[in-house]
Amino acid sequence: MPQSPLSHTSCDIPHLQSATTAHPSSSVTEPRPAVTSLCSVPSLCPVPSLQDVSKRLSLPMDIRLPPEFLQKLQMESLELPKPLSRMSRRASLSDIGFGKLETYIKLDKLGEGTYATVFKGRSKLTENLVALKEIRLEHEEGAPCTAIREVSLLKNLKHANIVTLHDIIHTERSLTLVFEYLDNDLKQYLENCGNLMSVHNVKIFMFQLLRGLAYCHGRKILHRDLKPQNLLINERGELKLADFGLARAKSVPTKTYSNEVVTLWYRPPDVLLGSTEYSTPIDMWGVGCIHYEMVTGRPMFPGSTVKEELHLIFRLLGTPTEDTWPGITSNQEFRAYNFSQYRAQPLLNHAPRLDSEGVDLLTNLLLYRAKGRISAEAALQHPYFRSLGERVHLLPDTASIFSLKEIQLQKDPGHRGSAFQEFPNPGKNRNFFPPKLLFLWSRNKIIFLWDFGFS
């Protein structure tokens, strides 16, 4: 029987990127002759023997036993077994508890949609917080196509600025995707700082957004639903792309896709006017809208209908002509709307906090002609990011930009006490957590954020 996109097991799971525990390979060296009982560590009692410890240590670094656990066992070192075969690795992960619903404890309900409910949870294996996306399965229809897309794409994406898929649990009634847990999304972050972000922080978040997107686009993957709610932010200030339910793996040449995608406010005009042939530039328009929203604290084009959305775009950027958008005058939908003729307004007048380089980047993101929009890879090299230094461009895909001491968030002008300020750069210490009280983002989330605690 051919293997379906959902039939891959935990051996295909991307590396866990825990924000609470580091697992340096240097902590594992040579064996000691004696080992104390593993049940002296209550949180990991299910691991019963040195054989299972060795089995776990032979797995990828991100799912090995935490160094603190080995220290409690007085195991200063262990010799790693030879790498497991794919089949053995799959069996080992199953033995440890991956792919099993009982491995995770449900905590708070975070949200609910048409097909899925998201819970805050905790892994019994690592004690780390996780997000459990529980997708209801209909017997007649099976797994929703959005879930299949999300799983098949995310299991192959390993990047510091893309949310990590830890585990996949398939039961008769549901498909549960286990993600790393992040405290906020960009929309919440903006609300928490009174919609007044530091322009320096805007630049850091923009760089991370483009970095994750460039990784996707380099693999011919379009996100197609970029919006502040789908950009998650953790306590370190790391921004990660999430919710790949509408994402598509794009082949060459361009395929025809549905134009019923992307939240209206971040949808490019070519898609609004019915285009179903698009590529990576669809995401770049959304990046421009998000950039503007971070700088100004307000959505750029908050239309409630397609016509209103187009009207807001044309009123600011000017009604398109054959010069600014070749072929537009022959578009039937554009002609049917019969828009008034507007002149383009200077973006600096609407985003005065942006410097000239920031305005130039925004302008190149918001071009009418899709092929003319700047790519994510090119945008990373834009002079707007020069102040971040050269080393941010040399980082491995899985390394956070906060691993560089020169990259630090500043205090947001509208925030009464940001969790990211007045502390050493956490990039040097993955166990770093600011005091709990600074996570009281809003009244309706006091309990939710209070019990995040120290690591």
N, C-alpha and C positions, 0 to 999 in steps of 0.2 A: 504494500500500500504506500503511495507517495506521502511524504511528510508534509503536513499542512503548516502554515505559518505559525500556528499555535502549538504544534506538537513538539517544538524544541524544548529541551529541558534546561535545568539551571546551569548546565555546563556552558550555555551560550550567554549567560547573564554578564553584562558589563561589570567592570570593577566597581565595587562599592566605594564611594568617596565620603567616608564618614567625617563629619565636622567635629566629632567629639573624641576620636581616638586615632592616634597615628600608629602605623605598623611598620617601622623601619626594618629592613631586612637584616641590618646589622645586629638586631637584638637576638638573632638565632644563629648559634654556632655549633659547639660540640655537645654531646650528650653527657648527662650525669648518670651514675649507676642506679640511683634510687629515686623513686617518685612518690610523694605523699598522695593521699587519697584526693581525687578530684572533687569529691563531695564536700571538701572543706571550703569550697567556693560555691555558695548556694546558687548563684545566678547561672552557673554552667554545669550543674550536677548531671545533666543528661550525658556528658562526655565521660565515659567510665574507665578508660584505660590509656596507657601510653601508646598503644597501637592506634587508638582513635586520635590522640593528640598528634602523632606523627602523620596520620592520614590528613588531618586538618592543615598541618604545617606544609604539606606537600601541595596544597591548593594555592591559587593565586594569593598574593600578599594581602589583598583587601579583605579576604574572608578567613584569614588565619586567626588563631587565638590571639587576643590582645596581649602585648608584652606584660601588662600588669598581672594578667592571669598566670603567666608563666612564672613571674616573680613570686606570686603567692604560693606557687607549688614548689618554690625553691629550685626551680629549673633554670639555672642561669644560662644554659645553652642546650640546644638539641641539634643533632645532625640531620639535615633535611634529607628525606628519601629522594630517590630519583623521581623526575616528573612523571605524573600519572598519565596513562593513555586516556584518550577521550572517553572511552567506555567506562574505565575505572573512575575517572574524575566525576562522571555523571552519577555513578553509584555512590561515590563518597559524599557528594553534595546532598543526595537524597537521604543518606544515612544521618547526616548532620542535622537535617531539618529543612533544607531548602525545598521549595515547591509544596510545602505543607501549611495549611491554614492555621493549624494549632501552634505553629512557630511564632505567630504574631498576636499581640494583645490589642484589641480595639480600645481606644480611649474616647476622644471627643469626635463628634460628627462635624466635619468642616464645611460640607456643602453637598448639594444634590442636583442632578441634572436629569435629562430625559432618560438616559440609558445607564447612568452611573451615580454612585454615592461615594464620596471621599471621606475617609476617617483619618484622624490622627491615631497612630499606633506605636507600639514598641516591639522591637525584636527581642525574643527570649535568647537568641544566640549572642547578640552583641550588646544588648541593653540600649541600643541607639533608637532614637525616635525615627519613625517612618511615616509615610503617607500611603494609605491603602485605598486604591481606586477600585471599587467593587462594581463590576459591570454585570448587569443582569442579563441572563441568556434566555431567549425565547426558544422553546423546543422546535418550533416550526422554522425559525430563521437562523438559529445558532448565534455565533458571536457577531455583533455589529461590525460592519466593514471598517468603521472608524477605529474600533479596538484592534482589529487585525493590522491595520496600517500602523497604529501607534506601536504595537509590539514589534512588528517586523522591522520598523525603522529604528526604534530606540535601542534594540538589542545590539545594533551595530555601531551606535554612536557613543564614543568615549571622549568626552571633552569637558574641561573645567567649567565651561559656560553653557552646558546642556544638562538638564536634570538627569540624574542617574537612575536607571531601572535596576533595582536590586534583585527582584525575584518575580516569578510568574506562577500563579496558582490557578489551576483549571479544575473546577468541580462540575457536577452535573447542572447546577443552578447558576453558577457565576464564574466569571473570570476576574481574578484579583491581581492587579498590577501593584507591586510594592516599590515605591519610589523613595529616594532620600527625602527627608523632611526639611522644608525651609519655612521660616517664620512668616514672611510677608510676600506680597507681590508688589509690583511697582505702583499700582493704583493705591494700595494701602500706604505705601511709603510716602507718596505725594500727599495724601491726606494727613498723615502723621506729622509732616513737617509744614503744615499749613499751606501746601501748594507753593512753597517757596524754597526750592533746592539751591544749594551752593552751586555756582556754575562749574566749579572744580569737580564736584560730585557728579554733575550731569555728564561731564567729559569722561569720567571713569566708568559710569554706567553705559554710556554710548559705546565706549571702546569694547567693553565686555559683550554687549549685544552684537556688535559687528563681528567680534571674534568668534562667537558661537555660530553666527549666521554664515560667516565665510567658510567655516568647517562644513556646515550642511551643504552650502552651495557647491563647494569643491567636490562633494560626493553626489551632485545632481539631485539634491533633496530640497524641495521648496517647503517652507513652513505653511504659508497661506493663511495664517490666522494670527498675525502679530498684533498684539494689543497689550496695554500695561498689565492686565489681569493674567496674561500668560507669560510674564517675565517675573520669575520668583527671585527673592532676595533673602539671603540668610544673615545670621548675626555678624558675619565677617564683612558683609557688604558685597559678597559675591552674587552676581546676577546670572540667572540661568534660564535658558529657553525651556518652556514646558508646553504641555498640551499639544501633542503632535497628531491629534485625531484627524485633522484635515490635511496633514502633510502628504506630499506625493513624491515618490521617486521619479525624477524626470529623465526620460531618455532623449537622445538626439536623433532626428530633429524634433522640434517642439510638437508635443501631442496636444490634442484638444481636450480640455478639462471643463468642468462645470464652472459657470460664472457665479454660482450661488455660494460663494465662499467669502471669507474674510468679514469681520465685523464692519458694518457700514462706514464708521468714522475713519477707518484706516484702509479703506478700499481704494485702489488707484482708479483714475477716471477711465482708463481703457477698459477695465473690467466693468465699471458702472455703466458704460455704454455698450455692453454686450460682448466684449471680446472674450473668446474662450481659448485663444491661442496665446499663451503667455509663458514666461520663463522666470528666472530669478528676480528680474526687476519688480515683479509684483510685491515681493517682500521689501524691497528698498523704499518704495513709496511709504509703506507702513513705518519703516525706521525713521523717515523724515518727519512724519506726523508725531511719532513718539518723542523725537528730539525736541520739537517745538513745544510739546506738552510739558516736558520736564523743565524747559527753560522758562516758560510763561506761567505754568501752573494751570493751564486750561486746555481743553481739547482744541485741535486746530480747525477741524471741520465737523462739528457735531450735528450733522443732518439727520432728520428722522425719516426721510424718504430718499429715494435715489435722485429725484429731481432737485430736492432741497440740498442734498449733498453736493451735487454738481454745481448748483448755483453758488454755494459757499466757496467752492474751489475756484470757480471762474471769477468771482468777485474779488478774491485776493490775488490770484496768480494771473488774472486776465483771461478773457474769453479766447480760446485757442483759435489760431488761424493756420493757414497752410504753411506759413513760415515756422511757427512754433510747434505744429503738429501736422506733418504732411499726411494728407489723405482724410483729415477730419471733416472737411466739407462734404465728402461723399458718404459719411456715416449717416444712415437713415435715422437712427435714434437721436443723434445730435441735431439733425435738421428738424425733426419733429418737435423737439423741445423749444426751438426758436428762442434761444437765450439772448438777453440783452448783451450789447457789446461793452465789456469792461476793460479798462487798462490795468496792467499789472501794477501792484503796489509794492514799494520797497519793503522787503521782509524785515529789514532793520527797524522800521517804524513799528512793527508788531512784536518784535522780539529784541527790544533794545539792550538786553543783558548779554546778547551774543556779540562777540568780537567779529571783525571782518572775516576771519578764517572760518568761524562758526557759521556765519551767514552764507559763505561760499559753499560750505559742505551741505547745508540745508537746501540751498538752491539746486545743487546737483543731485540731490535725492528726490526733489519734487519736480522733475522735468516731465512734461506731458508725453513726449516720445519715449516709450518704455526702453528702447535700446540705448537711449542716450543717458539714462540714469547711471550714476556711479555704482560700481559693483561693491560688494562688502569688502573684498580683498583690497581694492583700490582705496576705499574709504579709510581703511586702517592706516594707510600711508599718507593720509591727508595732513597738511600742515597744522590743522586744528589740534591734532594729538601730539604735536612736537614736544610740548611741555612735559609729557609723560616719560620722555627719555627713549633711548634706543633699545634698552634691555627688554621692554615689554614685547618687542617683535621677535625676540629670540627664544621665548619660553616654549617648552614642549606643550602639546595640545592639552595634556591633563594637568598642567601646572596653573595654579591661580596667579593672577597678576599681583595679588597681595603677598605672594612669596617674595616680592621685591620690597626692600625696606623703604624705597623712595615713593612707593604707591600707598597712600593713606587717604582715607576720606576726611573731609573737614566738617566742621559743625554747620548744619543747615540753618540759615537765618531764621526760618519759621519754626524750628523745632525747639521745644523747651528743655530738651535734654536727650540728645541723640545717643543711641547705644553704641555708635561707632566713634565717638569722640573722647578725648581726654584720657586715652589709654594707649599703651604701647601697641605697635603694629602687630596684630595677631598672626600675620603671615609667618612669623618665626616659630610660633608655637601653636600647634593645632589643637591643644587642649585649653587654649585661652578662651574665657568667657567673661564678659563684663558683668557687673552685679545685676541681680534679678530685677531690681526696681526700675532699671533703665529700659526694661522690655515692656513697660506698661504703655503700650502704644495708644490704646483707646479704651473707653469705658466698657464697651461690650466685649473686650478681649482680655480683661485683667486676669481672670483665672487661667485662661488658655495659655497666656504667655508667662504667668507667674510660675507655673510648675515646670517650665523648661529647665530651670535650675543650672547648677554648675556641673562640670564633668570632672 
